[in-house]
Every structure is written in C-alpha cells, then in structure tokens.
Amino acid sequence: MQARLARLVRDGEARIEGEPLPAAMRLIVSAAPGIETEVRANRFRNDVYRRVSALRIDLPPLSERAEDIPALAARLLEDACAASDLTPRHFTPAALGLLGAMSWPGNLAELREAVERAVAATSGDSIQVEALVPTLRFERAPATFTPEGTLREARQRFEHDYIAAVLEHHGWRMADAAQTLGIQRPNLYRKARQLGIPIARISE
C-alpha cells in the first residue's frame, strides 16, 4: 500500500488493472506524534513521508491551547445537536470555564465525547456545569464516595473548589475569572469571602 501511495504522490498517477491513470488531487494526511520514529525504523517509507510533509502544520495538544476550547466545544455542541435532530443548545459561561480548565489528554476526541454525553444528559436549551461534571474524566482516581453533610454544604464545597480552580487557572485575576464564571466582579469578591477563598492571593 505504501508503494502505491509513493507512486501516487511522486508521479501523480494511479494504476487500475495495470493501466496508468492521472490523478488530479490534493493529498492531506495526518499522523500521530512520533511518526519520525516510524520513518527511522523503516516502518513508514521515507519517500512518502518526505513528500506528504513538504507543507507541515504541527498542531499542539488541547492542554497547550486552552483558549481554543470554548470555540471548539461550541462547534462540537452544534454538531451533536444537529446529529441528534435537537434544537440548538449552548453552554453557560461557567460550563465553558470548566471545559477550558480541563487538560484533555485525549484531545479533540475526548472533548467530543464529553460534549455528546452532556447533550444526552440535558433536556433544556443550556448545558450547565452540573451536566458536565459526570461526563468528565478527572486526572485523579476517584475516591470511594461517602455521603457527608447536607446538600447545601456539598454545594458550598463544590463552589469553593470550582471557583478556586477558575481563579488559579486565570492566575488569580478577578476580572478574567468573573467573566469565565458569568458573574460580576463584585459578586465574585463577595462569593470568595463567603467561601473562605483567600483574597490575599488575588491580584488585578
């Protein structure tokens, strides 16, 4: 197969039943990181690699371009709704902030799966943080769940951890964190004091 591909990219023609046929085409390929190792080990033809990589775009992982995640998630949400014949939905600012704070080791495929699961779990026109959390794979192994405290106390713990994580993600810049959370900056100050988040760490 690689020999046939080499002929195609080198000569611009394919052979069907032994007859050469011109192939007017533009070839676009993708490869996982480490393709150079496959070339050096002679598992991928060097001549094919050299020709298809003449114009090369290295795409960083999602963990290195968090600023792209909101736009990607919105497009994936649009596609998921269309595929399921659902009316268009949108993420709340807090939900987009949570997506942007994740590392996404599985890159776009993992993000797509999370969006599709959130769509399946949501009946309204907006996707909240509560619909996303069960769909996400956190890096730490989940601990055995033991109910502790009231629902109000559990909500306060979640708000504390989530707001602190958003502040950490934005380098403790209140204006940026407030925009991600979808609240006004004075309300974020008040909420941080109520939850015991150290205001001393916050810098404008």
C-alpha positions as CSV (number, residue, x, y, z in Angstrom):
1,M,0.0,0.0,0.0
2,Q,2.8,2.4,0.8
3,A,4.5,1.6,-2.5
4,R,1.2,2.5,-4.3
5,L,0.9,5.7,-2.3
6,A,4.6,6.6,-3.1
7,R,3.8,6.3,-6.8
8,L,0.7,8.4,-6.5
9,V,2.4,11.3,-4.7
10,R,5.6,11.0,-6.9
11,D,4.1,10.6,-10.3
12,G,0.6,11.9,-9.9
13,E,-1.0,8.8,-11.3
14,A,-2.6,5.5,-10.2
15,R,-2.7,2.2,-11.9
16,I,-6.0,0.4,-12.4
17,E,-5.7,-3.1,-13.9
18,G,-2.2,-2.2,-14.9
19,E,-3.2,0.9,-16.8
20,P,-1.8,4.3,-15.5
21,L,-4.4,6.9,-14.9
22,P,-3.7,10.5,-14.0
23,A,-4.9,11.5,-10.6
24,A,-5.5,15.2,-10.1
25,M,-5.8,15.5,-6.4
26,R,-4.6,17.3,-3.3
27,L,-3.4,14.9,-0.6
28,I,-3.9,15.9,3.0
29,V,-2.7,13.5,5.7
30,S,-2.5,13.4,9.4
31,A,-0.2,11.5,11.8
32,A,0.1,10.9,15.5
33,P,3.1,12.3,17.3
34,G,6.2,10.1,16.8
35,I,5.8,9.5,13.0
36,E,9.5,10.3,12.6
37,T,10.3,7.3,14.7
38,E,8.3,5.1,12.4
39,V,10.3,6.5,9.4
40,R,13.7,5.9,11.1
41,A,12.7,2.3,11.9
42,N,11.7,1.8,8.2
43,R,8.1,1.1,9.1
44,F,7.0,4.1,7.1
45,R,8.5,4.9,3.7
46,N,10.9,7.9,3.9
47,D,10.0,9.0,0.3
48,V,6.3,9.1,1.2
49,Y,6.9,11.0,4.4
50,R,9.2,13.5,2.7
51,R,6.6,14.3,0.0
52,V,3.5,14.5,2.2
53,S,5.3,16.6,4.8
54,A,6.5,19.3,2.4
55,L,3.9,21.6,3.9
56,R,3.6,20.7,7.6
57,I,1.4,22.0,10.4
58,D,2.2,20.9,13.9
59,L,-1.0,21.0,16.0
60,P,-0.3,21.4,19.7
61,P,-2.4,19.3,22.1
62,L,-5.5,21.0,23.7
63,S,-3.7,21.2,27.0
64,E,-1.4,23.9,25.4
65,R,-4.2,25.9,23.8
66,A,-7.0,26.3,26.3
67,E,-8.1,29.5,24.6
68,D,-9.4,27.4,21.7
69,I,-11.6,25.1,23.8
70,P,-14.7,27.3,24.0
71,A,-14.9,27.7,20.2
72,L,-14.2,24.0,19.7
73,A,-16.8,23.0,22.3
74,A,-19.4,25.3,20.8
75,R,-18.9,23.8,17.3
76,L,-19.0,20.2,18.7
77,L,-22.2,21.1,20.6
78,E,-23.7,22.4,17.3
79,D,-22.7,19.2,15.5
80,A,-24.0,17.0,18.3
81,C,-27.4,18.7,18.4
82,A,-27.7,18.5,14.6
83,A,-26.8,14.8,14.6
84,S,-29.5,14.1,17.2
85,D,-32.1,16.3,15.5
86,L,-32.2,18.6,18.6
87,T,-32.8,22.3,18.8
88,P,-29.6,24.2,19.2
89,R,-28.2,24.4,22.7
90,H,-25.5,26.5,24.4
91,F,-23.0,26.2,27.3
92,T,-23.3,28.5,30.2
93,P,-20.2,30.6,30.9
94,A,-19.4,28.5,33.9
95,A,-19.7,25.3,31.9
96,L,-17.3,26.7,29.3
97,G,-14.9,27.7,32.1
98,L,-14.9,24.2,33.4
99,L,-14.2,22.8,29.9
100,G,-11.3,25.2,29.5
101,A,-9.8,24.2,32.8
102,M,-9.5,20.5,31.9
103,S,-6.3,19.1,30.4
104,W,-7.9,16.8,27.8
105,P,-5.2,14.1,27.3
106,G,-7.5,12.6,24.7
107,N,-7.6,15.9,22.8
108,L,-10.5,16.6,20.4
109,A,-11.9,13.0,20.6
110,E,-12.2,13.2,24.4
111,L,-13.8,16.7,24.2
112,R,-16.3,15.5,21.6
113,E,-17.3,12.5,23.8
114,A,-17.8,14.8,26.8
115,V,-20.0,17.2,24.7
116,E,-22.1,14.4,23.3
117,R,-22.6,12.8,26.8
118,A,-23.6,16.3,28.1
119,V,-26.1,16.7,25.3
120,A,-27.7,13.3,26.0
121,A,-28.0,14.2,29.7
122,T,-29.6,17.7,29.2
123,S,-33.2,18.4,28.2
124,G,-33.1,22.2,28.3
125,D,-31.5,24.7,25.9
126,S,-28.5,25.4,28.1
127,I,-25.8,23.0,29.4
128,Q,-24.9,23.7,33.0
129,V,-21.8,22.7,35.0
130,E,-23.9,20.0,36.7
131,A,-24.5,18.2,33.4
132,L,-20.8,18.3,32.5
133,V,-19.2,17.0,35.7
134,P,-20.4,13.4,35.4
135,T,-19.1,13.3,31.8
136,L,-15.6,14.4,32.5
137,R,-12.5,12.2,33.3
138,F,-10.5,13.8,36.1
139,E,-6.8,13.0,36.4
140,R,-7.0,11.9,40.0
141,A,-8.5,8.5,40.7
142,P,-12.0,8.9,42.2
143,A,-12.2,8.2,45.8
144,T,-14.9,6.0,47.3
145,F,-18.0,8.2,47.7
146,T,-19.2,8.6,51.3
147,P,-22.1,11.0,51.8
148,E,-21.1,13.8,54.1
149,G,-23.2,16.8,55.1
150,T,-26.3,18.4,53.7
151,L,-26.9,19.2,50.0
152,R,-26.3,22.9,50.8
153,E,-22.9,22.0,52.4
154,A,-22.0,19.8,49.4
155,R,-22.9,22.7,47.0
156,Q,-20.7,25.1,49.0
157,R,-17.8,22.7,48.8
158,F,-18.2,22.4,45.1
159,E,-18.5,26.1,44.6
160,H,-15.4,26.7,46.7
161,D,-13.3,24.1,44.8
162,Y,-14.6,25.2,41.4
163,I,-14.2,29.0,41.9
164,A,-10.7,28.4,43.4
165,A,-9.8,26.3,40.3
166,V,-11.0,29.0,37.9
167,L,-9.1,31.7,39.8
168,E,-6.0,29.5,39.7
169,H,-6.5,29.0,36.0
170,H,-6.6,32.7,35.4
171,G,-3.6,33.5,37.7
172,W,-6.0,34.9,40.4
173,R,-7.1,37.7,38.1
174,M,-10.6,38.6,39.3
175,A,-11.8,40.2,36.1
176,D,-10.9,37.2,33.9
177,A,-12.3,34.7,36.4
178,A,-15.6,36.6,36.8
179,Q,-16.0,36.6,33.0
180,T,-15.5,32.8,32.9
181,L,-17.9,32.3,35.8
182,G,-20.5,34.5,34.2
183,I,-20.8,36.8,37.3
184,Q,-19.9,40.4,38.1
185,R,-16.5,41.1,39.7
186,P,-18.0,42.5,43.0
187,N,-20.1,39.4,43.3
188,L,-17.1,37.2,42.8
189,Y,-15.3,39.1,45.6
190,R,-18.3,38.6,47.9
191,K,-18.6,34.9,47.0
192,A,-14.8,34.3,47.6
193,R,-15.1,35.9,51.1
194,Q,-18.2,33.8,51.9
195,L,-16.5,30.5,50.8
196,G,-13.2,31.3,52.6
197,I,-11.1,31.6,49.4
198,P,-8.0,33.7,50.4
199,I,-8.5,37.2,48.9
200,A,-4.8,37.9,49.7
201,R,-3.8,35.7,46.8
202,I,-5.8,37.7,44.3
203,S,-4.1,40.4,42.2
204,E,-5.6,42.6,39.5
